[in-house]
Amino acid sequence: MLQLQIPEKKSQTYWNRLYGSSLALSIVEASHRYKNGPPVVIVEDITHADTFTKEIEFYADSAQRLYHLPDWETLPYDIFSPHQDIIAERLTTLYALQKIRGGDILIIPLNTLAQRLAPRSYIQSNVLSLKVKQQLDIENFRRNLEASGYMNVSEVMEHGEFAIRGSIIDLFPAGSTAPYRLDLFDDEIETIRCFDPQSQRSDNKVENIELLPSRAFHTDENGIAKFRARYREMLSGDPLNSIIYKSVSDGIMPSGIEYYLPVFYDDHELNTLFDYLPRSSLYITPLELKQQLEVFEAEVNERYEQRRHDIERPILSPEYLYQTTSEITRVLDQSSIIYTSKNKNIDERYNAKVKTPADLILQTRLEEPAQALNSYINDFTSTHKGRLLFVAETSGRREVPM
């Protein structure tokens, strides 16, 4: 147990000299010791998020829930949309955050933290619950699905799609690992089954399901009307020259529509991740977070300057889509926060009792290639009662003689 300091409510502390996966272990320990809210781990990018997820899963117990709000994996102002699976995972996580509690852990890249998000009320009020024996009006149901961003297709293959064939409804809800098939008898749901989108065969029965919206904004007539009105207010130029405006007006959501999220809502309706989290959350961030946020903010502004003159795809200025560095740090300064670093702190209270890993590289030219490793094992077993864990990249590497 590393037992590093945990900050009091609305205060800060430091964790230093954290090597290897010791930060992940410290986060899991903090999740058990901090009673006011969940730890929120802010990381530099998606690569760090994936690494932390695997390390924390290794140390966490089975009762803990680990949330991950993924990055869009697109560049700011990109003309490509995120993959539908990523959109589904984000909406699922945002919906689940209303139940996050102390002991749970959220991991988020800093650029995702900076994004402005759909209002909590939108996600909460657009969840459709279905259960066996429930009465279902197919036409109303179709309209509700389309308003929530679901696409009517001939054959369901991906998240956010649905198909209606007589008394059978196939749909692939956001956040679900498999699509569902609803069998209706007259206007009553007789069965709900999972099915394989490749073979189209249905198998496991379920009693009820929840359908999250497929997009972060309404795509029905009212949503499109709001978009058209707000577009003319927020973006200059003739809207009839805009591919985005014309496509949405025709009921088609073009690639890159996610970067027009504010156009679907009134001023000040959008939320940030801070609005989804308890105010007493514990934030764990790199010591260099402010500098990293400033770099990202500069990248966004640079992308904006590069693309702002496109008549066919006019874009919103960055403040509509992202929080500034000062906005984020202002919230964090009023929160419980831990700044982490691998460097040693001059105040020994903040330093973890962790050593840098020994250099145990196999020297293939020596008569005994694993000499350094064997010496380390002998020293370790003579002074410690613990066990050593060996991890190999593949089964082949595991069998390499030492």
C-alpha positions in Angstrom: 0.0 0.0 0.0 1.4 3.4 -1.0 -0.9 5.4 1.2 -0.3 8.8 -0.5 -2.0 11.9 0.8 -5.7 12.4 -0.1 -6.8 16.1 -0.3 -9.5 17.5 1.9 -12.6 18.9 0.2 -11.8 21.7 -2.2 -8.0 21.5 -1.7 -5.0 20.1 -3.5 -2.1 17.9 -3.0 0.8 16.2 -4.9 1.8 12.7 -5.8 5.4 12.5 -6.9 8.0 9.9 -7.8 5.4 7.5 -9.4 7.1 5.0 -11.7 5.7 2.2 -13.8 2.1 1.4 -12.8 2.4 2.9 -9.3 0.1 5.7 -10.3 -2.7 3.3 -11.3 -2.3 1.5 -7.9 -2.4 4.9 -6.1 -5.6 5.8 -8.0 -7.3 2.5 -7.0 -6.2 3.1 -3.3 -7.6 6.6 -3.5 -10.9 5.4 -4.8 -11.3 3.3 -1.6 -10.1 6.1 0.8 -11.8 9.2 -0.7 -15.4 9.1 0.5 -16.8 12.3 -1.0 -17.0 11.3 -4.7 -15.5 9.4 -7.5 -11.9 9.9 -8.8 -11.8 11.5 -12.2 -8.5 10.7 -14.0 -7.5 13.3 -16.6 -4.9 12.0 -19.0 -2.9 13.6 -21.9 -4.4 11.6 -24.8 -6.1 8.5 -25.9 -2.9 6.4 -25.7 -2.5 7.3 -22.0 -6.2 6.6 -21.4 -5.9 3.1 -22.8 -2.8 2.4 -20.7 -4.4 3.6 -17.5 -7.5 1.6 -18.2 -5.6 -1.6 -18.4 -3.5 -0.8 -15.4 -6.4 0.2 -13.2 -8.4 -2.8 -14.3 -5.5 -4.9 -13.0 -5.5 -3.4 -9.5 -9.2 -2.7 -9.1 -11.6 -5.1 -7.4 -14.6 -6.6 -9.1 -17.1 -4.3 -7.3 -15.6 -1.2 -8.8 -17.0 0.3 -12.0 -14.5 1.9 -14.4 -15.9 4.5 -16.8 -14.2 5.6 -19.9 -15.4 8.6 -22.0 -13.6 8.0 -25.3 -12.1 10.6 -27.6 -13.9 11.2 -30.9 -10.6 10.2 -32.7 -11.1 13.0 -35.2 -9.2 16.3 -35.5 -11.0 19.5 -34.5 -13.3 20.7 -37.3 -12.8 17.5 -39.2 -15.2 16.8 -42.1 -15.4 13.2 -40.8 -17.7 12.0 -38.1 -16.6 9.7 -35.3 -17.4 6.0 -35.8 -20.9 5.2 -34.7 -19.6 2.9 -32.0 -17.6 5.7 -30.4 -20.7 8.0 -30.4 -22.7 5.1 -28.8 -20.1 4.6 -26.1 -19.9 8.3 -25.3 -23.7 8.6 -24.9 -23.8 5.4 -22.8 -21.1 6.7 -20.5 -22.8 10.1 -20.2 -26.0 8.4 -19.3 -24.3 6.1 -16.8 -22.5 9.0 -15.1 -25.8 10.0 -13.4 -25.3 6.9 -11.2 -21.6 7.3 -10.6 -20.6 6.9 -7.0 -17.6 7.0 -4.7 -15.3 4.1 -5.5 -16.0 4.2 -9.2 -13.3 5.7 -11.5 -13.7 7.8 -14.6 -10.8 8.1 -17.1 -10.9 10.9 -19.7 -8.5 12.5 -22.2 -8.0 16.2 -21.7 -9.3 17.1 -25.2 -12.5 15.3 -24.4 -12.8 17.1 -21.1 -12.6 20.4 -23.0 -15.5 19.6 -25.3 -18.9 21.0 -24.7 -21.6 18.3 -24.5 -25.3 17.7 -25.0 -27.4 18.7 -22.0 -27.9 16.1 -19.3 -31.6 16.6 -19.7 -31.5 15.6 -23.4 -30.0 12.2 -22.7 -32.1 11.5 -19.7 -35.4 12.5 -21.3 -34.8 10.6 -24.5 -34.2 7.1 -23.1 -36.9 4.7 -24.4 -37.7 1.7 -22.2 -39.3 -1.4 -23.7 -40.4 -4.6 -22.1 -42.3 -7.8 -23.0 -46.1 -7.4 -22.9 -45.8 -3.6 -23.4 -48.2 -1.9 -25.9 -46.3 -0.4 -28.8 -47.6 1.9 -31.5 -45.2 1.2 -34.4 -45.6 4.6 -36.1 -45.1 6.6 -32.9 -42.1 4.3 -32.1 -40.6 5.0 -35.6 -40.9 8.7 -35.0 -39.3 8.5 -31.6 -36.4 6.5 -33.0 -35.8 8.9 -35.9 -36.1 11.9 -33.5 -33.3 10.3 -31.4 -31.0 10.0 -34.4 -31.6 6.3 -35.4 -31.4 5.5 -39.1 -34.0 3.5 -40.8 -32.2 0.8 -42.9 -33.2 -2.4 -44.7 -30.8 -4.6 -42.5 -29.5 -3.7 -39.1 -25.7 -4.0 -38.8 -24.4 -1.1 -36.7 -25.3 1.0 -33.6 -28.0 3.5 -34.3 -29.8 1.6 -36.9 -33.4 0.1 -37.0 -35.5 -1.8 -39.5 -39.3 -2.5 -39.4 -40.7 -5.4 -41.4 -44.3 -6.0 -40.6 -44.6 -7.1 -37.0 -40.8 -7.5 -36.5 -38.6 -4.6 -35.4 -34.8 -4.9 -35.4 -32.7 -2.2 -33.7 -29.2 -1.7 -32.5 -29.3 0.6 -29.4 -26.4 2.8 -28.5 -24.3 1.1 -25.8 -25.6 -2.4 -26.5 -23.2 -5.2 -27.4 -25.8 -6.8 -29.7 -28.9 -5.7 -31.7 -32.4 -6.7 -30.6 -35.4 -8.2 -32.4 -38.8 -7.3 -31.2 -41.7 -9.6 -32.2 -45.1 -8.0 -32.0 -48.5 -9.7 -31.7 -50.9 -7.0 -32.8 -49.7 -4.0 -30.9 -48.1 -5.9 -28.0 -44.4 -6.8 -27.7 -44.5 -10.6 -27.5 -40.7 -11.3 -27.3 -37.4 -9.5 -27.3 -34.3 -11.4 -28.5 -30.7 -10.6 -29.2 -29.6 -11.5 -32.7 -26.4 -11.8 -34.7 -26.2 -9.1 -37.4 -24.1 -11.3 -39.6 -26.3 -14.4 -39.7 -29.5 -12.5 -38.7 -30.3 -15.4 -36.3 -31.9 -14.5 -33.0 -31.3 -16.4 -29.7 -31.2 -15.1 -26.1 -34.5 -13.7 -24.8 -34.6 -10.7 -22.6 -37.5 -9.2 -20.7 -36.7 -5.4 -21.2 -34.2 -3.1 -22.8 -33.3 0.6 -22.7 -32.7 2.6 -25.9 -30.4 5.5 -25.6 -30.5 8.2 -28.3 -28.2 7.5 -31.2 -27.1 11.1 -31.5 -26.5 14.0 -29.1 -29.2 16.1 -30.7 -32.8 15.8 -32.1 -33.0 14.9 -35.8 -36.8 15.2 -36.2 -38.7 18.1 -37.8 -38.4 20.2 -34.7 -34.7 19.5 -34.3 -34.1 20.4 -38.0 -36.2 23.6 -37.7 -34.2 24.6 -34.6 -31.0 23.9 -36.5 -32.1 26.1 -39.5 -33.0 29.0 -37.3 -29.9 28.9 -35.2 -27.6 28.4 -38.2 -28.8 31.7 -39.7 -28.1 33.4 -36.3 -24.7 31.9 -35.6 -23.0 31.5 -39.0 -22.4 34.2 -41.6 -22.9 33.9 -45.3 -25.7 32.6 -47.5 -26.9 29.3 -45.9 -28.0 28.0 -49.3 -24.3 27.9 -50.2 -23.6 25.6 -47.3 -23.5 21.8 -47.7 -24.2 21.4 -44.0 -27.3 23.6 -44.0 -28.8 22.0 -47.1 -28.1 18.5 -46.0 -29.7 18.9 -42.5 -32.6 20.7 -44.1 -33.2 17.6 -46.2 -33.1 15.4 -43.1 -29.6 14.1 -43.9 -26.9 14.3 -41.2 -23.6 14.9 -43.1 -20.2 13.8 -42.0 -18.7 16.2 -39.4 -22.1 17.3 -38.1 -20.8 16.7 -34.5 -18.9 20.0 -34.8 -22.2 21.8 -35.2 -23.7 20.6 -31.9 -24.3 24.1 -30.6 -26.5 24.9 -33.6 -29.1 22.4 -32.4 -29.5 24.1 -29.0 -30.2 27.5 -27.5 -27.5 29.6 -26.0 -26.1 28.3 -22.7 -28.0 25.0 -23.0 -24.9 22.9 -23.6 -23.2 21.2 -20.6 -19.6 20.3 -19.9 -18.4 17.1 -18.2 -18.3 19.0 -14.9 -22.1 19.2 -15.1 -22.3 15.4 -15.4 -20.2 14.8 -12.3 -20.7 15.3 -8.6 -19.2 18.6 -7.4 -17.2 16.6 -4.8 -15.4 14.5 -7.3 -11.6 14.0 -6.9 -9.6 15.1 -9.9 -6.3 13.4 -10.6 -4.2 15.2 -13.3 -0.7 15.5 -14.5 1.2 18.4 -13.0 1.6 19.8 -16.5 -2.1 19.8 -17.2 -2.4 23.6 -17.7 0.4 23.5 -20.3 -1.1 20.5 -22.0 -4.5 22.3 -22.2 -2.9 25.4 -23.6 -1.2 23.3 -26.4 -4.6 21.7 -27.3 -6.3 25.1 -27.3 -3.6 26.4 -29.6 -4.1 23.4 -31.9 -7.9 24.1 -32.0 -7.4 27.8 -32.8 -4.9 26.9 -35.6 -7.4 24.4 -37.1 -10.1 27.1 -36.9 -7.9 29.6 -38.8 -7.2 27.0 -41.5 -10.8 26.1 -42.2 -12.8 29.2 -41.3 -13.0 30.6 -44.8 -14.7 27.6 -46.4 -18.0 28.9 -47.9 -19.5 25.4 -48.3 -18.7 24.3 -44.7 -18.5 27.5 -42.5 -17.5 26.6 -39.0 -18.2 27.8 -35.5 -15.6 29.6 -33.5 -13.8 27.5 -30.8 -15.6 28.9 -27.8 -18.9 27.4 -29.0 -17.3 23.9 -29.0 -14.6 23.9 -26.3 -14.0 25.2 -22.9 -10.9 27.4 -22.7 -7.9 26.5 -20.5 -9.0 29.2 -18.0 -12.5 27.9 -17.8 -11.3 24.4 -17.0 -8.6 25.4 -14.5 -11.1 27.7 -12.7 -13.3 24.7 -12.0 -10.4 22.5 -11.0 -9.0 25.2 -8.6 -12.3 25.0 -6.7 -12.2 21.2 -6.5 -10.3 18.4 -4.7 -7.4 17.8 -6.9 -4.2 15.7 -7.0 -1.3 16.7 -9.3 0.9 13.8 -10.3 4.5 13.6 -11.5 7.4 11.1 -11.9 9.8 13.7 -10.6 10.9 13.8 -7.0 9.3 16.6 -4.8 11.5 18.5 -2.4 8.8 17.9 0.2 9.3 14.2 1.1 5.6 13.9 2.2 4.5 13.9 -1.5 7.0 11.3 -2.7 5.8 7.7 -3.2 7.9 4.9 -1.8 8.6 3.6 -5.2 11.9 2.9 -6.9 12.8 3.1 -10.6 12.8 -0.4 -12.2 16.2 -2.1 -12.5 17.8 -2.6 -15.9 17.1 -6.3 -16.5 17.6 -6.5 -20.3 18.8 -9.9 -21.5 22.4 -9.8 -22.8 22.3 -12.4 -25.6 26.0 -12.3 -26.1 26.8 -13.4 -22.6 27.2 -17.0 -21.5 24.4 -16.3 -19.0 22.0 -13.8 -20.9 19.7 -13.4 -17.8 22.5 -12.8 -15.3 21.1 -9.3 -14.3 17.6 -10.8 -13.9 18.8 -13.8 -11.9 20.8 -11.5 -9.6 17.8 -9.3 -9.1 15.6 -12.3 -8.2 18.2 -13.6 -5.7 18.4 -10.2 -4.0 14.7 -9.7 -4.0 13.8 -13.2 -2.5 16.5 -12.7 0.2 15.1 -9.4 1.4 11.3 -9.6 0.6 8.5 -12.0 1.3 6.4 -10.9 -1.7 6.1 -12.6 -5.1 7.4 -11.5 -8.5 5.1 -11.2 -11.5 6.5 -11.9 -14.9 4.6 -10.7 -18.0 5.4 -11.8 -21.5 4.1 -10.2 -24.7 3.3 -13.5 -26.3 3.3 -17.2 -25.5 6.4 -17.6 -27.6 8.3 -15.0 -25.6 7.1 -16.7 -22.4 9.0 -19.9 -23.5 12.3 -18.2 -24.3 15.0 -19.9 -22.0 16.8 -17.7 -19.5 
